[in-house]
Amino acid sequence: MNAFWPVPDVLAHLAGHWRVERTVRDLASGAEGRFGGTTVFSPLADGGLFHQESGTFTWQGVSRPAERALRFLPGTPPGTADVRFADGRPFHHLDLTSGRYVADHPCAADLYRGEFTVRDADHWRTVWRVRGPAKDLVLVTEYARGA
């Protein structure tokens, strides 16, 4: 039995509001942080989605507001997305037609490897593993539909 839920159109699937819970672990130091908040995927004029995440990030006992923005644009082949930073720089491709996708993003001397998995219509997850000369991190994010 397949543990992943296939998504024929990633943009249609992601549109709307999601609750977000993220853990961030620094494997080198053992430090751990948490983010809790919401992500909204809003329509863009070009057929893509604007991803706006906001909430509270707690690191080493200190909590502060945190946010980020991305653009999910229609990809090739249809049903996929090209994910870009808010300023338009490329981030990664995303194809969830099998319910699972692995993407790499080189950033200076670091490599970000993300695994995206969809459990059902209302739950998906990302696991980013970040490795580099000064980074050794694991970021696990759980998304649940609804605000």
Backbone as CSV, one residue per row, in Angstrom:
resi,resn,N_x,N_y,N_z,CA_x,CA_y,CA_z,C_x,C_y,C_z
1,MET,0.853,-1.188,0.000,0.000,0.000,0.000,0.892,1.242,0.000
2,ASN,0.545,2.214,-0.861,1.323,3.431,-0.992,1.087,4.334,0.222
3,ALA,2.165,4.776,0.860,2.061,5.648,2.027,1.874,7.104,1.623
4,PHE,1.950,7.409,0.333,1.848,8.783,-0.139,0.544,8.977,-0.905
5,TRP,0.055,10.210,-0.893,-1.195,10.558,-1.549,-0.872,11.367,-2.791
6,PRO,-1.081,10.825,-3.998,-0.742,11.528,-5.234,-1.542,12.825,-5.406
7,VAL,-0.863,13.853,-5.909,-1.459,15.168,-6.136,-1.306,15.496,-7.621
8,PRO,-2.403,15.442,-8.403,-2.282,15.688,-9.842,-1.971,17.146,-10.197
9,ASP,-2.341,18.097,-9.315,-2.089,19.521,-9.567,-1.662,20.177,-8.259
10,VAL,-0.364,20.408,-8.110,0.175,20.907,-6.843,-0.394,22.278,-6.483
11,LEU,-0.585,23.163,-7.461,-1.090,24.504,-7.153,-2.537,24.445,-6.650
12,ALA,-3.368,23.632,-7.295,-4.755,23.490,-6.844,-4.800,22.885,-5.444
13,HIS,-3.925,21.945,-5.184,-3.897,21.276,-3.880,-3.476,22.227,-2.764
14,LEU,-2.462,23.061,-3.003,-1.924,23.904,-1.941,-2.744,25.155,-1.661
15,ALA,-3.563,25.601,-2.610,-4.313,26.847,-2.442,-5.106,26.844,-1.135
16,GLY,-5.038,27.976,-0.419,-5.810,28.124,0.811,-4.932,28.300,2.035
17,HIS,-5.524,27.999,3.193,-4.882,28.213,4.497,-4.413,26.894,5.103
18,TRP,-3.231,26.939,5.716,-2.644,25.762,6.362,-2.097,26.152,7.739
19,ARG,-2.272,25.288,8.717,-1.591,25.427,10.007,-0.205,24.810,9.857
20,VAL,0.789,25.418,10.493,2.171,24.988,10.331,2.815,24.755,11.700
21,GLU,3.479,23.622,11.839,4.316,23.332,13.013,5.665,22.856,12.496
22,ARG,6.742,23.512,12.925,8.087,23.156,12.435,9.042,22.975,13.613
23,THR,9.875,21.948,13.504,11.000,21.812,14.434,12.280,22.052,13.651
24,VAL,13.230,22.682,14.297,14.544,22.947,13.707,15.571,22.398,14.679
25,ARG,16.379,21.454,14.195,17.424,20.867,15.043,18.784,21.151,14.444
26,ASP,19.669,21.660,15.261,21.068,21.838,14.887,21.793,20.581,15.361
27,LEU,22.156,19.710,14.425,22.755,18.423,14.795,24.150,18.593,15.376
28,ALA,24.832,19.688,15.049,26.179,19.914,15.574,26.145,20.311,17.054
29,SER,25.224,21.213,17.422,25.186,21.720,18.797,24.134,21.040,19.661
30,GLY,23.153,20.397,19.024,22.062,19.800,19.775,20.930,20.778,20.072
31,ALA,21.082,22.038,19.671,20.035,23.036,19.916,18.800,22.702,19.093
32,GLU,17.640,23.058,19.630,16.386,22.801,18.922,15.462,23.997,19.063
33,GLY,14.764,24.295,17.968,13.802,25.389,17.970,12.471,24.922,17.421
34,ARG,11.464,25.792,17.592,10.125,25.463,17.103,9.495,26.698,16.478
35,PHE,8.731,26.445,15.410,7.931,27.484,14.769,6.497,27.014,14.751
36,GLY,5.581,27.907,15.056,4.161,27.619,14.929,3.474,28.804,14.292
37,GLY,2.585,28.538,13.347,1.910,29.643,12.688,1.014,29.157,11.575
38,THR,0.881,30.001,10.547,0.023,29.691,9.411,0.748,29.978,8.108
39,THR,0.313,29.291,7.076,0.753,29.556,5.706,-0.504,29.749,4.866
40,VAL,-0.496,30.812,4.074,-1.594,31.079,3.155,-1.043,31.062,1.741
41,PHE,-1.658,30.266,0.870,-1.331,30.226,-0.553,-2.433,30.989,-1.286
42,SER,-2.110,32.220,-1.730,-3.079,33.102,-2.391,-2.814,33.142,-3.886
43,PRO,-3.871,33.273,-4.704,-3.696,33.305,-6.161,-2.886,34.518,-6.635
44,LEU,-2.039,34.284,-7.627,-1.307,35.342,-8.325,-1.923,35.519,-9.710
45,ALA,-1.718,36.677,-10.307,-2.283,36.975,-11.620,-1.765,36.030,-12.705
46,ASP,-0.534,35.498,-12.531,0.063,34.628,-13.556,-0.350,33.165,-13.421
47,GLY,-1.314,32.876,-12.536,-1.770,31.505,-12.348,-1.046,30.765,-11.249
48,GLY,-0.061,31.400,-10.643,0.673,30.794,-9.540,0.045,31.122,-8.200
49,LEU,0.801,30.842,-7.149,0.352,31.112,-5.787,1.432,31.892,-5.037
50,PHE,0.990,32.829,-4.211,1.891,33.538,-3.303,1.794,32.851,-1.954
51,HIS,2.920,32.374,-1.454,3.005,31.640,-0.190,3.476,32.618,0.880
52,GLN,2.621,32.885,1.877,2.981,33.786,2.976,2.875,33.013,4.281
53,GLU,4.013,32.862,4.947,4.056,32.139,6.215,4.323,33.138,7.327
54,SER,3.577,33.032,8.432,3.819,33.902,9.576,3.480,33.161,10.860
55,GLY,4.225,33.508,11.908,4.008,32.866,13.197,5.071,33.273,14.185
56,THR,5.352,32.364,15.120,6.333,32.611,16.175,7.402,31.532,16.136
57,PHE,8.659,31.969,16.139,9.794,31.051,16.173,10.468,31.170,17.534
58,THR,10.661,30.024,18.190,11.331,29.992,19.492,12.646,29.246,19.344
59,TRP,13.741,29.918,19.699,15.081,29.336,19.606,15.821,29.634,20.895
60,GLN,16.297,28.596,21.539,17.033,28.711,22.797,16.267,29.562,23.811
61,GLY,14.955,29.304,23.908,14.113,29.963,24.898,13.632,31.356,24.541
62,VAL,14.036,31.871,23.396,13.634,33.215,22.991,12.632,33.111,21.836
63,SER,11.433,33.687,22.030,10.397,33.665,20.996,10.339,35.015,20.298
64,ARG,10.167,34.952,18.984,10.042,36.191,18.206,9.182,35.929,16.984
65,PRO,8.547,36.987,16.453,7.760,36.831,15.236,8.662,36.415,14.075
66,ALA,8.115,35.587,13.186,8.875,35.137,12.018,7.930,35.043,10.824
67,GLU,8.470,35.327,9.651,7.671,35.186,8.429,8.591,34.949,7.256
68,ARG,7.991,34.410,6.191,8.704,34.242,4.930,7.676,34.206,3.814
69,ALA,8.154,34.504,2.606,7.280,34.520,1.443,7.975,33.819,0.286
70,LEU,7.195,33.062,-0.482,7.678,32.376,-1.669,6.632,32.538,-2.765
71,ARG,7.038,32.281,-3.987,6.125,32.267,-5.136,6.146,30.865,-5.734
72,PHE,4.978,30.261,-5.876,4.825,28.950,-6.506,4.229,29.200,-7.882
73,LEU,5.019,29.024,-8.925,4.584,29.320,-10.291,4.277,28.029,-11.046
74,PRO,3.370,28.098,-12.040,3.075,26.888,-12.817,4.351,26.317,-13.435
75,GLY,4.544,25.021,-13.269,5.759,24.365,-13.760,5.516,23.574,-15.026
76,THR,6.592,22.967,-15.497,6.543,22.068,-16.632,7.065,20.726,-16.143
77,PRO,6.317,19.667,-16.279,5.019,19.530,-16.946,3.880,20.135,-16.112
78,PRO,2.685,20.277,-16.734,1.527,20.804,-16.014,1.262,20.002,-14.740
79,GLY,0.762,20.686,-13.719,0.480,20.043,-12.440,1.624,20.170,-11.461
80,THR,2.790,20.638,-11.932,3.950,20.829,-11.079,4.126,22.329,-10.809
81,ALA,5.110,22.677,-9.983,5.358,24.086,-9.671,6.854,24.366,-9.679
82,ASP,7.192,25.592,-10.056,8.539,26.112,-9.888,8.480,27.079,-8.724
83,VAL,9.181,26.744,-7.651,9.145,27.546,-6.437,10.277,28.563,-6.500
84,ARG,9.917,29.814,-6.203,10.886,30.913,-6.240,10.804,31.707,-4.947
85,PHE,11.925,32.317,-4.602,11.921,33.229,-3.475,11.058,34.439,-3.842
86,ALA,10.660,35.239,-2.870,9.788,36.388,-3.113,10.388,37.358,-4.125
87,ASP,11.734,37.442,-4.178,12.389,38.362,-5.113,12.560,37.769,-6.510
88,GLY,12.052,36.545,-6.724,12.083,35.926,-8.047,13.212,34.938,-8.281
89,ARG,14.195,34.865,-7.368,15.285,33.902,-7.546,14.749,32.476,-7.466
90,PRO,15.288,31.557,-8.288,14.835,30.163,-8.250,15.173,29.484,-6.914
91,PHE,14.243,28.654,-6.430,14.464,27.873,-5.219,14.513,26.391,-5.595
92,HIS,13.389,25.825,-6.056,13.366,24.415,-6.447,12.112,24.113,-7.250
93,HIS,12.105,22.977,-7.917,10.942,22.460,-8.631,10.130,21.626,-7.636
94,LEU,8.841,21.458,-7.891,8.000,20.642,-7.008,7.000,19.854,-7.845
95,ASP,7.088,18.533,-7.743,6.209,17.621,-8.474,5.665,16.594,-7.479
96,LEU,4.392,16.723,-7.126,3.795,15.825,-6.142,2.853,14.797,-6.771
97,THR,3.017,14.552,-8.076,2.113,13.608,-8.748,2.198,12.204,-8.153
98,SER,3.311,11.845,-7.537,3.415,10.543,-6.867,3.145,10.662,-5.369
99,GLY,2.962,11.897,-4.876,2.775,12.122,-3.446,4.082,12.346,-2.707
100,ARG,5.203,12.247,-3.419,6.521,12.425,-2.794,7.463,13.053,-3.810
101,TYR,8.327,13.958,-3.325,9.294,14.596,-4.212,10.511,15.014,-3.399
102,VAL,11.695,14.890,-4.010,12.943,15.335,-3.382,13.539,16.433,-4.249
103,ALA,13.882,17.552,-3.612,14.447,18.707,-4.320,15.749,19.123,-3.666
104,ASP,16.703,19.563,-4.481,17.966,20.103,-3.976,18.050,21.586,-4.276
105,HIS,18.638,22.330,-3.331,18.890,23.755,-3.536,20.278,24.076,-3.007
106,PRO,21.259,24.278,-3.918,22.584,24.703,-3.455,22.538,26.186,-3.066
107,CYS,23.112,26.516,-1.924,23.119,27.900,-1.437,24.525,28.191,-0.905
108,ALA,25.308,28.930,-1.695,26.721,29.177,-1.367,27.390,27.820,-1.153
109,ALA,28.007,27.597,0.011,28.703,26.331,0.264,27.794,25.270,0.875
110,ASP,26.522,25.600,1.070,25.581,24.678,1.707,24.693,23.996,0.669
111,LEU,24.201,22.801,1.023,23.225,22.109,0.188,21.978,21.859,1.024
112,TYR,20.847,22.347,0.514,19.538,22.096,1.111,18.883,20.983,0.301
113,ARG,18.513,19.891,0.962,17.794,18.799,0.307,16.441,18.655,0.998
114,GLY,15.379,18.866,0.229,14.038,18.811,0.793,13.272,17.605,0.305
115,GLU,12.601,16.923,1.223,11.708,15.825,0.866,10.287,16.256,1.204
116,PHE,9.429,16.229,0.202,8.035,16.634,0.334,7.171,15.384,0.254
117,THR,6.289,15.199,1.217,5.400,14.040,1.197,3.978,14.496,1.527
118,VAL,3.011,13.893,0.835,1.602,14.203,1.058,0.956,12.954,1.646
119,ARG,0.319,13.115,2.820,-0.334,11.981,3.481,-1.772,11.801,3.029
120,ASP,-2.493,12.928,2.856,-3.883,12.894,2.414,-4.245,14.295,1.946
121,ALA,-5.528,14.529,1.673,-5.958,15.820,1.118,-5.678,16.991,2.052
122,ASP,-5.511,16.722,3.348,-5.388,17.797,4.324,-4.086,17.814,5.108
123,HIS,-3.119,16.962,4.758,-1.858,16.893,5.514,-0.682,16.622,4.586
124,TRP,0.359,17.444,4.731,1.606,17.202,4.007,2.766,17.635,4.878
125,ARG,3.970,17.255,4.459,5.149,17.473,5.294,6.349,17.775,4.420
126,THR,7.246,18.594,4.967,8.552,18.788,4.337,9.632,18.481,5.366
127,VAL,10.697,17.864,4.895,11.883,17.643,5.724,13.067,18.190,4.929
128,TRP,13.660,19.264,5.439,14.852,19.839,4.812,16.064,19.437,5.616
129,ARG,17.051,18.895,4.928,18.350,18.549,5.529,19.352,19.536,4.954
130,VAL,20.009,20.292,5.817,20.933,21.337,5.388,22.332,20.958,5.849
131,ARG,23.240,20.848,4.872,24.624,20.485,5.188,25.570,21.465,4.528
132,GLY,26.605,21.822,5.260,27.626,22.713,4.729,28.720,22.905,5.750
133,PRO,29.685,23.736,5.427,30.812,23.925,6.340,30.404,24.422,7.731
134,ALA,29.348,25.253,7.796,28.928,25.810,9.082,27.515,25.394,9.466
135,LYS,26.884,24.503,8.685,25.500,24.112,8.964,25.341,22.605,8.958
136,ASP,24.552,22.129,9.912,24.166,20.727,9.980,22.790,20.689,10.632
137,LEU,21.753,20.945,9.833,20.405,21.162,10.346,19.399,20.179,9.764
138,VAL,18.333,19.944,10.524,17.154,19.231,10.035,15.939,20.072,10.407
139,LEU,15.146,20.413,9.390,13.917,21.180,9.601,12.742,20.325,9.152
140,VAL,11.834,20.025,10.060,10.667,19.195,9.767,9.427,20.057,9.938
141,THR,8.631,20.166,8.875,7.430,20.993,8.916,6.209,20.148,8.598
142,GLU,5.223,20.234,9.468,3.932,19.548,9.290,2.893,20.598,8.934
143,TYR,2.140,20.342,7.855,1.073,21.235,7.397,-0.263,20.528,7.553
144,ALA,-1.252,21.229,8.090,-2.617,20.714,8.195,-3.565,21.772,7.638
145,ARG,-4.454,21.374,6.754,-5.362,22.334,6.103,-6.231,23.026,7.145
146,GLY,-6.459,24.311,6.927,-7.313,25.109,7.796,-6.491,26.081,8.615
147,ALA,-7.110,27.184,9.028,-6.379,28.199,9.816,-6.751,28.008,11.234
